[in-house]
Amino acid sequence: MKQLAKVIDNFKVGKHLIIVLDSIEKDFTKIEIEGTLYDATIAYDIPNAISIESNNDFIGKTVKFYG
């Protein structure tokens, strides 16, 4: 089963959206939020954060990780 996490904060940095989660899986290349898949990377400077290209606000949404 894929790990799920909840978005607790997000903010824009250039064209990227930094998403802060309540927990994070370490081995993934994509995430799914509200049925849409995004390429994602870990934002190493911020605990439990990932980076995607998006203009949306995902606070309170559920993230599913894909390896």
N, C-alpha and C positions, 0 to 999 in steps of 0.2 A: 504494500500500500504506500502511496506517495504521502510524504509529510505535508501537513497543512500548517499555515501560520497566519496570524492576523496582523494587518497593517495598523501600526499605532501612530505613525507620522509619515509625511512625505513632503518633499520640497524640490523645486527646480534648480538645476545648475546647468546653465547653457541649454543644450537640447536634451539633457538627461533628467530623468526624475529619480531622485534618491528616495527609496522606500525603506523606512525603519520598521522592523518586524518584532513581534514578541518572541520569536525563535527563528533559527535559520538552519537549513540543511547545507552541508558543506560540499556536496557533490551534485551539481546541477548545471545545466546550460540554458534551460528555458523555465519560465514560470507561466502559470495560467491565473488570470484574474477575470472574473465574470465571463468566462467562456472564451476569452481571447488569449492566445499564446504570445509571449514576448521573449526575445533574446535577453538574457540577464547575466550580470556579473556581480561579484561581491564588491561592495564599497568598503575596502579594508580600513579606511581611516575612521569609520563610524561603526560602533558595535551593532551587530544584527541588522546590517543595512545592505541593500542591493541597489543596482542601477539598471534602469531600462530607458528606452526612448519613448516618451509619452508626455502628453499635456494634461492628462486626467488627474483627478483627485481620488485616491483609493483608500483614504482613512476609514477604518472599520471593515474593510473588505477582507476576504479570505484569499490567500495565495497558495497555490499548489505547485510543488517543485517537480521538474522532470530532468532526469539525467541525460 
